[in-house]
Amino acid sequence: MTVALRAHHLLCMLTYVGKGYSAAFVHNFDGVVSRLASGEEVLVVEGPDAICAPLCASEGACAHCHGAQVRARDERAAQELAPLLVGGLPGAGSRLQLDGGLLARLRAQYASGHVRGACTGCEWAEACSGIAAAGYEGVRLRMAPPA
Ligand code: SF4
């Protein structure tokens, strides 16, 4: 199985601490985190993904996920993350295997601000910056480094 993620959610997963738009959104995000932590591959997609699913299930909210601003976030995230990933991911259709080492490298780049272009204008930007600055305390996606 693969977990469908749009590119900017490769950033959001780094700082997810169990907060989100609704209880259903958080419940679903927790499930996505569990799947990633258990080693399921990421399948990079365009548009709404596994994290968007509860918003798309509620009438009207899915428009946000299809919006030009959110798509621009994906493009920016893909541009900034590509040099950090083997094979220059993440375009749509790309697959990505997360592990603890990659997660740590992504979090280091995120904390340094090098991959935060997609976060510009996001309502969660201040909260995410605080989480990164606090050493990612409380984040829910944790993976052991490869042996
Ligand atoms: S600031 Fe917004 S886009 Fe950036 S990681 Fe946080 S929730 Fe995701």
Backbone and ligand atoms as CSV (ligand in chain L), in Angstrom:
chain,resi,resn,atom,element,x,y,z
A,1,MET,N,N,0.850,-1.206,0.000
A,1,MET,CA,C,0.000,0.000,0.000
A,1,MET,C,C,0.885,1.255,0.000
A,2,THR,N,N,0.355,2.311,-0.579
A,2,THR,CA,C,1.042,3.602,-0.540
A,2,THR,C,C,0.113,4.634,0.098
A,3,VAL,N,N,0.738,5.670,0.612
A,3,VAL,CA,C,-0.010,6.788,1.196
A,3,VAL,C,C,0.065,7.954,0.215
A,4,ALA,N,N,-1.064,8.366,-0.324
A,4,ALA,CA,C,-1.089,9.477,-1.280
A,4,ALA,C,C,-0.900,10.798,-0.541
A,5,LEU,N,N,0.154,11.511,-0.896
A,5,LEU,CA,C,0.399,12.826,-0.288
A,5,LEU,C,C,0.716,13.843,-1.371
A,6,ARG,N,N,0.148,15.022,-1.259
A,6,ARG,CA,C,0.528,16.122,-2.122
A,6,ARG,C,C,1.819,16.717,-1.557
A,7,ALA,N,N,2.574,17.420,-2.414
A,7,ALA,CA,C,3.953,17.764,-2.040
A,7,ALA,C,C,4.051,18.596,-0.764
A,8,HIS,N,N,3.157,19.574,-0.580
A,8,HIS,CA,C,3.364,20.421,0.602
A,8,HIS,C,C,3.021,19.688,1.900
A,9,HIS,N,N,2.296,18.592,1.793
A,9,HIS,CA,C,2.029,17.810,3.005
A,9,HIS,C,C,3.254,17.027,3.465
A,10,LEU,N,N,4.285,16.959,2.616
A,10,LEU,CA,C,5.567,16.402,3.072
A,10,LEU,C,C,6.215,17.339,4.096
A,11,LEU,N,N,5.793,18.601,4.080
A,11,LEU,CA,C,6.234,19.548,5.112
A,11,LEU,C,C,5.323,19.463,6.332
A,12,CYS,N,N,4.024,19.450,6.083
A,12,CYS,CA,C,3.067,19.461,7.197
A,12,CYS,C,C,3.232,18.242,8.107
A,13,MET,N,N,3.634,17.130,7.520
A,13,MET,CA,C,3.797,15.921,8.349
A,13,MET,C,C,4.956,16.085,9.337
A,14,LEU,N,N,5.880,17.015,9.041
A,14,LEU,CA,C,7.056,17.186,9.910
A,14,LEU,C,C,6.690,17.832,11.234
A,15,THR,N,N,5.654,18.674,11.213
A,15,THR,CA,C,5.320,19.468,12.400
A,15,THR,C,C,3.957,19.101,12.994
A,16,TYR,N,N,3.355,18.052,12.493
A,16,TYR,CA,C,2.015,17.686,12.968
A,16,TYR,C,C,2.073,17.218,14.428
A,17,VAL,N,N,1.295,17.893,15.266
A,17,VAL,CA,C,1.285,17.567,16.697
A,17,VAL,C,C,-0.121,17.196,17.182
A,18,GLY,N,N,-1.002,16.875,16.236
A,18,GLY,CA,C,-2.348,16.484,16.631
A,18,GLY,C,C,-3.330,17.639,16.631
A,19,LYS,N,N,-2.993,18.706,15.891
A,19,LYS,CA,C,-3.924,19.830,15.764
A,19,LYS,C,C,-4.281,19.999,14.293
A,20,GLY,N,N,-5.520,20.440,14.040
A,20,GLY,CA,C,-5.945,20.609,12.656
A,20,GLY,C,C,-7.313,21.247,12.575
A,21,TYR,N,N,-7.888,21.189,11.405
A,21,TYR,CA,C,-9.118,21.922,11.124
A,21,TYR,C,C,-10.338,21.405,11.882
A,22,SER,N,N,-10.328,20.121,12.238
A,22,SER,CA,C,-11.498,19.530,12.902
A,22,SER,C,C,-11.063,18.225,13.569
A,23,ALA,N,N,-11.947,17.684,14.415
A,23,ALA,CA,C,-11.640,16.403,15.057
A,23,ALA,C,C,-11.485,15.305,14.008
A,24,ALA,N,N,-12.308,15.340,12.970
A,24,ALA,CA,C,-12.214,14.324,11.915
A,24,ALA,C,C,-10.893,14.452,11.162
A,25,PHE,N,N,-10.476,15.685,10.944
A,25,PHE,CA,C,-9.204,15.921,10.247
A,25,PHE,C,C,-8.052,15.355,11.070
A,26,VAL,N,N,-8.064,15.616,12.364
A,26,VAL,CA,C,-6.983,15.135,13.243
A,26,VAL,C,C,-6.999,13.605,13.317
A,27,HIS,N,N,-8.181,13.046,13.459
A,27,HIS,CA,C,-8.296,11.583,13.529
A,27,HIS,C,C,-7.702,10.944,12.269
A,28,ASN,N,N,-8.056,11.513,11.130
A,28,ASN,CA,C,-7.550,10.969,9.861
A,28,ASN,C,C,-6.039,11.169,9.742
A,29,PHE,N,N,-5.547,12.338,10.140
A,29,PHE,CA,C,-4.104,12.628,10.052
A,29,PHE,C,C,-3.341,11.649,10.939
A,30,ASP,N,N,-3.906,11.342,12.107
A,30,ASP,CA,C,-3.270,10.343,12.980
A,30,ASP,C,C,-3.141,8.998,12.260
A,31,GLY,N,N,-4.168,8.640,11.509
A,31,GLY,CA,C,-4.116,7.390,10.759
A,31,GLY,C,C,-3.042,7.421,9.683
A,32,VAL,N,N,-2.911,8.564,9.007
A,32,VAL,CA,C,-1.867,8.713,7.983
A,32,VAL,C,C,-0.486,8.575,8.624
A,33,VAL,N,N,-0.316,9.216,9.763
A,33,VAL,CA,C,0.965,9.136,10.480
A,33,VAL,C,C,1.281,7.683,10.848
A,34,SER,N,N,0.304,6.959,11.312
A,34,SER,CA,C,0.534,5.551,11.681
A,34,SER,C,C,0.988,4.741,10.478
A,35,ARG,N,N,0.359,4.993,9.336
A,35,ARG,CA,C,0.736,4.252,8.127
A,35,ARG,C,C,2.161,4.599,7.699
A,36,LEU,N,N,2.512,5.874,7.747
A,36,LEU,CA,C,3.874,6.275,7.374
A,36,LEU,C,C,4.893,5.674,8.343
A,37,ALA,N,N,4.566,5.726,9.632
A,37,ALA,CA,C,5.496,5.209,10.644
A,37,ALA,C,C,5.690,3.701,10.515
A,38,SER,N,N,4.696,3.030,9.955
A,38,SER,CA,C,4.824,1.578,9.804
A,38,SER,C,C,5.555,1.213,8.524
A,39,GLY,N,N,5.957,2.228,7.736
A,39,GLY,CA,C,6.811,1.960,6.583
A,39,GLY,C,C,6.128,1.993,5.233
A,40,GLU,N,N,4.848,2.409,5.189
A,40,GLU,CA,C,4.199,2.511,3.882
A,40,GLU,C,C,4.865,3.622,3.059
A,41,GLU,N,N,5.037,3.361,1.768
A,41,GLU,CA,C,5.634,4.341,0.866
A,41,GLU,C,C,4.679,5.506,0.635
A,42,VAL,N,N,5.267,6.660,0.339
A,42,VAL,CA,C,4.485,7.829,-0.078
A,42,VAL,C,C,4.352,7.795,-1.601
A,43,LEU,N,N,3.150,8.017,-2.095
A,43,LEU,CA,C,2.913,8.249,-3.517
A,43,LEU,C,C,2.547,9.723,-3.660
A,44,VAL,N,N,3.404,10.487,-4.326
A,44,VAL,CA,C,3.149,11.917,-4.461
A,44,VAL,C,C,2.050,12.134,-5.505
A,45,VAL,N,N,1.049,12.927,-5.133
A,45,VAL,CA,C,-0.093,13.176,-6.018
A,45,VAL,C,C,-0.301,14.678,-6.204
A,46,GLU,N,N,-1.039,15.012,-7.253
A,46,GLU,CA,C,-1.488,16.392,-7.453
A,46,GLU,C,C,-2.872,16.512,-6.843
A,47,GLY,N,N,-3.136,17.594,-6.151
A,47,GLY,CA,C,-4.475,17.826,-5.624
A,47,GLY,C,C,-4.729,17.075,-4.331
A,48,PRO,N,N,-6.007,16.945,-3.958
A,48,PRO,CA,C,-6.362,16.363,-2.663
A,48,PRO,C,C,-5.769,14.980,-2.443
A,49,ASP,N,N,-5.361,14.730,-1.206
A,49,ASP,CA,C,-4.630,13.499,-0.874
A,49,ASP,C,C,-5.230,12.834,0.371
A,50,ALA,N,N,-4.454,11.956,0.977
A,50,ALA,CA,C,-4.950,11.217,2.147
A,50,ALA,C,C,-5.211,12.141,3.336
A,51,ILE,N,N,-4.463,13.229,3.435
A,51,ILE,CA,C,-4.658,14.161,4.551
A,51,ILE,C,C,-5.870,15.065,4.294
A,52,CYS,N,N,-6.110,15.385,3.033
A,52,CYS,CA,C,-7.260,16.226,2.670
A,52,CYS,C,C,-8.591,15.481,2.808
A,53,ALA,N,N,-8.551,14.174,2.841
A,53,ALA,CA,C,-9.769,13.367,2.687
A,53,ALA,C,C,-10.954,13.827,3.543
A,54,PRO,N,N,-10.783,14.122,4.835
A,54,PRO,CA,C,-11.954,14.554,5.620
A,54,PRO,C,C,-12.531,15.879,5.144
A,55,LEU,N,N,-11.681,16.783,4.655
A,55,LEU,CA,C,-12.186,18.059,4.142
A,55,LEU,C,C,-12.994,17.816,2.878
A,56,CYS,N,N,-12.496,16.895,2.046
A,56,CYS,CA,C,-13.201,16.613,0.795
A,56,CYS,C,C,-14.494,15.845,1.038
A,57,ALA,N,N,-14.601,15.224,2.201
A,57,ALA,CA,C,-15.829,14.486,2.515
A,57,ALA,C,C,-16.916,15.418,3.050
A,58,SER,N,N,-16.519,16.622,3.458
A,58,SER,CA,C,-17.518,17.550,3.986
A,58,SER,C,C,-17.824,18.604,2.919
A,59,GLU,N,N,-19.070,18.802,2.680
A,59,GLU,CA,C,-19.519,19.640,1.578
A,59,GLU,C,C,-18.895,21.033,1.632
A,60,GLY,N,N,-18.335,21.452,0.511
A,60,GLY,CA,C,-17.804,22.811,0.417
A,60,GLY,C,C,-16.356,22.941,0.796
A,61,ALA,N,N,-15.880,22.136,1.755
A,61,ALA,CA,C,-14.519,22.328,2.255
A,61,ALA,C,C,-13.457,21.901,1.252
A,62,CYS,N,N,-13.813,21.043,0.317
A,62,CYS,CA,C,-12.819,20.522,-0.614
A,62,CYS,C,C,-12.347,21.587,-1.607
A,63,ALA,N,N,-13.115,22.635,-1.769
A,63,ALA,CA,C,-12.704,23.697,-2.687
A,63,ALA,C,C,-11.343,24.242,-2.278
A,64,HIS,N,N,-11.120,24.331,-0.979
A,64,HIS,CA,C,-9.839,24.779,-0.449
A,64,HIS,C,C,-8.697,23.917,-0.996
A,65,CYS,N,N,-8.914,22.603,-1.011
A,65,CYS,CA,C,-7.858,21.659,-1.401
A,65,CYS,C,C,-7.535,21.729,-2.892
A,66,HIS,N,N,-8.489,22.219,-3.682
A,66,HIS,CA,C,-8.274,22.352,-5.131
A,66,HIS,C,C,-7.798,23.756,-5.499
A,67,GLY,N,N,-7.744,24.648,-4.529
A,67,GLY,CA,C,-7.490,26.055,-4.821
A,67,GLY,C,C,-6.100,26.322,-5.382
A,68,ALA,N,N,-6.008,27.431,-6.120
A,68,ALA,CA,C,-4.739,27.792,-6.764
A,68,ALA,C,C,-3.645,28.038,-5.731
A,69,GLN,N,N,-4.020,28.618,-4.600
A,69,GLN,CA,C,-3.009,28.925,-3.587
A,69,GLN,C,C,-2.411,27.634,-3.008
A,70,VAL,N,N,-3.258,26.649,-2.812
A,70,VAL,CA,C,-2.776,25.383,-2.248
A,70,VAL,C,C,-1.936,24.632,-3.285
A,71,ARG,N,N,-2.353,24.705,-4.535
A,71,ARG,CA,C,-1.545,24.080,-5.590
A,71,ARG,C,C,-0.179,24.766,-5.710
A,72,ALA,N,N,-0.160,26.076,-5.540
A,72,ALA,CA,C,1.121,26.797,-5.574
A,72,ALA,C,C,2.015,26.346,-4.425
A,73,ARG,N,N,1.405,26.041,-3.284
A,73,ARG,CA,C,2.206,25.505,-2.160
A,73,ARG,C,C,2.868,24.191,-2.555
A,74,ASP,N,N,2.109,23.347,-3.261
A,74,ASP,CA,C,2.674,22.066,-3.696
A,74,ASP,C,C,3.876,22.286,-4.616
A,75,GLU,N,N,3.722,23.204,-5.548
A,75,GLU,CA,C,4.812,23.454,-6.505
A,75,GLU,C,C,6.055,23.953,-5.785
A,76,ARG,N,N,5.846,24.853,-4.860
A,76,ARG,CA,C,6.988,25.416,-4.122
A,76,ARG,C,C,7.660,24.342,-3.275
A,77,ALA,N,N,6.856,23.535,-2.607
A,77,ALA,CA,C,7.417,22.468,-1.773
A,77,ALA,C,C,8.194,21.475,-2.627
A,78,ALA,N,N,7.650,21.110,-3.786
A,78,ALA,CA,C,8.332,20.157,-4.660
A,78,ALA,C,C,9.673,20.713,-5.117
A,79,GLN,N,N,9.685,21.987,-5.477
A,79,GLN,CA,C,10.934,22.625,-5.911
A,79,GLN,C,C,11.980,22.585,-4.809
A,80,GLU,N,N,11.557,22.906,-3.607
A,80,GLU,CA,C,12.531,23.031,-2.516
A,80,GLU,C,C,12.960,21.680,-1.952
A,81,LEU,N,N,12.069,20.707,-2.024
A,81,LEU,CA,C,12.406,19.389,-1.458
A,81,LEU,C,C,13.196,18.525,-2.438
A,82,ALA,N,N,13.014,18.746,-3.730
A,82,ALA,CA,C,13.634,17.874,-4.734
A,82,ALA,C,C,15.128,17.667,-4.522
A,83,PRO,N,N,15.909,18.728,-4.246
A,83,PRO,CA,C,17.355,18.507,-4.091
A,83,PRO,C,C,17.719,17.651,-2.876
A,84,LEU,N,N,16.783,17.503,-1.954
A,84,LEU,CA,C,17.082,16.760,-0.720
A,84,LEU,C,C,16.765,15.282,-0.842
A,85,LEU,N,N,16.116,14.896,-1.931
A,85,LEU,CA,C,15.593,13.540,-2.036
A,85,LEU,C,C,16.260,12.789,-3.177
A,86,VAL,N,N,16.560,11.550,-2.960
A,86,VAL,CA,C,17.171,10.724,-3.993
A,86,VAL,C,C,16.230,10.665,-5.188
A,87,GLY,N,N,16.785,10.948,-6.384
A,87,GLY,CA,C,15.966,10.906,-7.587
A,87,GLY,C,C,15.248,12.212,-7.868
A,88,GLY,N,N,15.504,13.230,-7.038
A,88,GLY,CA,C,14.922,14.541,-7.310
A,88,GLY,C,C,13.421,14.607,-7.147
A,89,LEU,N,N,12.862,13.765,-6.323
A,89,LEU,CA,C,11.428,13.829,-6.060
A,89,LEU,C,C,11.080,15.216,-5.520
A,90,PRO,N,N,9.857,15.590,-5.407
A,90,PRO,CA,C,8.658,14.798,-5.527
A,90,PRO,C,C,7.663,15.324,-6.553
A,91,GLY,N,N,7.771,14.959,-7.796
A,91,GLY,CA,C,6.720,15.244,-8.757
A,91,GLY,C,C,5.589,14.244,-8.608
A,92,ALA,N,N,4.435,14.578,-9.162
A,92,ALA,CA,C,3.285,13.670,-9.067
A,92,ALA,C,C,3.630,12.316,-9.686
A,93,GLY,N,N,3.275,11.258,-8.992
A,93,GLY,CA,C,3.579,9.906,-9.446
A,93,GLY,C,C,4.859,9.350,-8.850
A,94,SER,N,N,5.645,10.227,-8.230
A,94,SER,CA,C,6.882,9.774,-7.584
A,94,SER,C,C,6.562,8.990,-6.321
A,95,ARG,N,N,7.458,8.092,-5.995
A,95,ARG,CA,C,7.321,7.347,-4.743
A,95,ARG,C,C,8.485,7.697,-3.837
A,96,LEU,N,N,8.220,7.661,-2.577
A,96,LEU,CA,C,9.216,8.072,-1.591
A,96,LEU,C,C,9.113,7.176,-0.374
A,97,GLN,N,N,10.238,6.603,0.020
A,97,GLN,CA,C,10.265,5.777,1.227
A,97,GLN,C,C,10.854,6.594,2.371
A,98,LEU,N,N,10.054,6.882,3.345
A,98,LEU,CA,C,10.545,7.622,4.506
A,98,LEU,C,C,11.281,6.693,5.448
A,99,ASP,N,N,12.256,7.243,6.155
A,99,ASP,CA,C,12.857,6.533,7.288
A,99,ASP,C,C,13.313,7.598,8.282
A,100,GLY,N,N,13.808,7.155,9.410
A,100,GLY,CA,C,14.157,8.103,10.458
A,100,GLY,C,C,15.244,9.074,10.050
A,101,GLY,N,N,16.190,8.584,9.247
A,101,GLY,CA,C,17.281,9.452,8.807
A,101,GLY,C,C,16.781,10.557,7.895
A,102,LEU,N,N,15.951,10.186,6.933
A,102,LEU,CA,C,15.404,11.191,6.010
A,102,LEU,C,C,14.527,12.181,6.771
A,103,LEU,N,N,13.726,11.676,7.672
A,103,LEU,CA,C,12.856,12.547,8.461
A,103,LEU,C,C,13.691,13.573,9.242
A,104,ALA,N,N,14.781,13.120,9.818
A,104,ALA,CA,C,15.651,14.032,10.577
A,104,ALA,C,C,16.271,15.083,9.658
A,105,ARG,N,N,16.679,14.660,8.458
A,105,ARG,CA,C,17.275,15.626,7.520
A,105,ARG,C,C,16.236,16.652,7.067
A,106,LEU,N,N,15.037,16.172,6.778
A,106,LEU,CA,C,13.975,17.098,6.363
A,106,LEU,C,C,13.643,18.076,7.484
A,107,ARG,N,N,13.604,17.569,8.711
A,107,ARG,CA,C,13.282,18.464,9.838
A,107,ARG,C,C,14.394,19.485,10.077
A,108,ALA,N,N,15.637,19.076,9.855
A,108,ALA,CA,C,16.740,20.031,10.021
A,108,ALA,C,C,16.633,21.139,8.979
A,109,GLN,N,N,16.331,20.773,7.737
A,109,GLN,CA,C,16.192,21.778,6.675
A,109,GLN,C,C,15.001,22.687,6.945
A,110,TYR,N,N,13.929,22.086,7.436
A,110,TYR,CA,C,12.714,22.865,7.746
A,110,TYR,C,C,13.009,23.867,8.861
A,111,ALA,N,N,13.686,23.408,9.900
A,111,ALA,CA,C,13.986,24.297,11.031
A,111,ALA,C,C,14.908,25.440,10.607
A,112,SER,N,N,15.766,25.167,9.630
A,112,SER,CA,C,16.687,26.214,9.175
A,112,SER,C,C,16.006,27.182,8.219
A,113,GLY,N,N,14.786,26.856,7.803
A,113,GLY,CA,C,14.034,27.755,6.928
A,113,GLY,C,C,14.254,27.515,5.452
A,114,HIS,N,N,15.064,26.526,5.090
A,114,HIS,CA,C,15.422,26.333,3.684
A,114,HIS,C,C,14.305,25.733,2.838
A,115,VAL,N,N,13.327,25.121,3.474
A,115,VAL,CA,C,12.241,24.500,2.691
A,115,VAL,C,C,10.883,25.038,3.144
A,116,ARG,N,N,10.848,26.311,3.564
A,116,ARG,CA,C,9.620,26.876,4.112
A,116,ARG,C,C,8.881,27.777,3.131
A,117,GLY,N,N,9.311,27.821,1.881
A,117,GLY,CA,C,8.646,28.697,0.916
A,117,GLY,C,C,7.160,28.418,0.807
A,118,ALA,N,N,6.794,27.142,0.855
A,118,ALA,CA,C,5.392,26.761,0.712
A,118,ALA,C,C,4.545,27.226,1.892
A,119,CYS,N,N,5.182,27.552,2.988
A,119,CYS,CA,C,4.457,27.936,4.206
A,119,CYS,C,C,4.049,29.408,4.215
A,120,THR,N,N,4.549,30.172,3.254
A,120,THR,CA,C,4.240,31.600,3.224
A,120,THR,C,C,2.727,31.811,3.132
A,121,GLY,N,N,2.194,32.553,4.083
A,121,GLY,CA,C,0.766,32.862,4.075
A,121,GLY,C,C,-0.112,31.797,4.707
A,122,CYS,N,N,0.467,30.686,5.137
A,122,CYS,CA,C,-0.338,29.628,5.758
A,122,CYS,C,C,-0.745,30.045,7.168
A,123,GLU,N,N,-1.989,29.766,7.512
A,123,GLU,CA,C,-2.492,30.171,8.836
A,123,GLU,C,C,-1.785,29.448,9.978
A,124,TRP,N,N,-1.123,28.342,9.673
A,124,TRP,CA,C,-0.444,27.563,10.709
A,124,TRP,C,C,1.051,27.895,10.795
A,125,ALA,N,N,1.509,28.853,9.998
A,125,ALA,CA,C,2.955,29.072,9.865
A,125,ALA,C,C,3.622,29.390,11.209
A,126,GLU,N,N,2.987,30.241,12.000
A,126,GLU,CA,C,3.597,30.612,13.275
A,126,GLU,C,C,3.687,29.393,14.201
A,127,ALA,N,N,2.609,28.620,14.242
A,127,ALA,CA,C,2.601,27.415,15.088
A,127,ALA,C,C,3.679,26.438,14.631
A,128,CYS,N,N,3.784,26.235,13.327
A,128,CYS,CA,C,4.783,25.286,12.807
A,128,CYS,C,C,6.194,25.786,13.085
A,129,SER,N,N,6.414,27.085,12.965
A,129,SER,CA,C,7.740,27.634,13.263
A,129,SER,C,C,8.092,27.379,14.724
A,130,GLY,N,N,7.121,27.552,15.614
A,130,GLY,CA,C,7.348,27.320,17.035
A,130,GLY,C,C,7.687,25.868,17.331
A,131,ILE,N,N,7.009,24.966,16.655
A,131,ILE,CA,C,7.270,23.529,16.861
A,131,ILE,C,C,8.688,23.185,16.414
A,132,ALA,N,N,9.072,23.707,15.257
A,132,ALA,CA,C,10.429,23.434,14.766
A,132,ALA,C,C,11.468,24.043,15.713
A,133,ALA,N,N,11.201,25.275,16.160
A,133,ALA,CA,C,12.150,25.958,17.041
A,133,ALA,C,C,12.289,25.243,18.381
A,134,ALA,N,N,11.249,24.535,18.787
A,134,ALA,CA,C,11.273,23.807,20.065
A,134,ALA,C,C,11.794,22.377,19.906
A,135,GLY,N,N,12.418,22.120,18.757
A,135,GLY,CA,C,13.033,20.805,18.575
A,135,GLY,C,C,12.035,19.702,18.266
A,136,TYR,N,N,10.886,20.095,17.714
A,136,TYR,CA,C,9.854,19.124,17.286
A,136,TYR,C,C,9.281,18.308,18.444
A,137,GLU,N,N,9.283,18.914,19.602
A,137,GLU,CA,C,8.674,18.244,20.756
A,137,GLU,C,C,7.182,18.005,20.490
A,138,GLY,N,N,6.734,16.818,20.747
A,138,GLY,CA,C,5.315,16.511,20.615
A,138,GLY,C,C,4.856,16.117,19.224
A,139,VAL,N,N,5.754,16.090,18.247
A,139,VAL,CA,C,5.302,15.699,16.902
A,139,VAL,C,C,4.922,14.221,16.900
A,140,ARG,N,N,3.948,13.906,16.067
A,140,ARG,CA,C,3.401,12.540,16.104
A,140,ARG,C,C,4.096,11.584,15.148
A,141,LEU,N,N,4.721,12.100,14.092
A,141,LEU,CA,C,5.424,11.200,13.169
A,141,LEU,C,C,6.847,11.004,13.652
A,142,ARG,N,N,7.102,9.810,14.122
A,142,ARG,CA,C,8.439,9.446,14.623
A,142,ARG,C,C,8.853,8.146,13.940
A,143,MET,N,N,10.087,8.076,13.506
A,143,MET,CA,C,10.612,6.847,12.907
A,143,MET,C,C,12.031,6.646,13.382
A,144,ALA,N,N,12.380,5.425,13.677
A,144,ALA,CA,C,13.745,5.131,14.125
A,144,ALA,C,C,14.700,5.276,12.941
A,145,PRO,N,N,15.917,5.764,13.200
A,145,PRO,CA,C,16.893,5.828,12.112
A,145,PRO,C,C,17.201,4.430,11.607
A,146,PRO,N,N,17.565,4.306,10.302
A,146,PRO,CA,C,17.889,2.974,9.787
A,146,PRO,C,C,19.088,2.396,10.506
A,147,ALA,N,N,19.092,1.061,10.698
A,147,ALA,CA,C,20.198,0.402,11.425
A,147,ALA,C,C,21.487,0.489,10.619
L,1,SF4,S1,S,3.058,26.296,7.887
L,1,SF4,FE1,FE,1.282,25.402,6.821
L,1,SF4,S2,S,2.121,24.562,4.904
L,1,SF4,FE2,FE,3.850,24.894,6.298
L,1,SF4,S3,S,4.144,22.966,7.339
L,1,SF4,FE3,FE,2.825,24.197,8.655
L,1,SF4,S4,S,0.721,23.625,8.084
L,1,SF4,FE4,FE,2.079,22.894,6.442
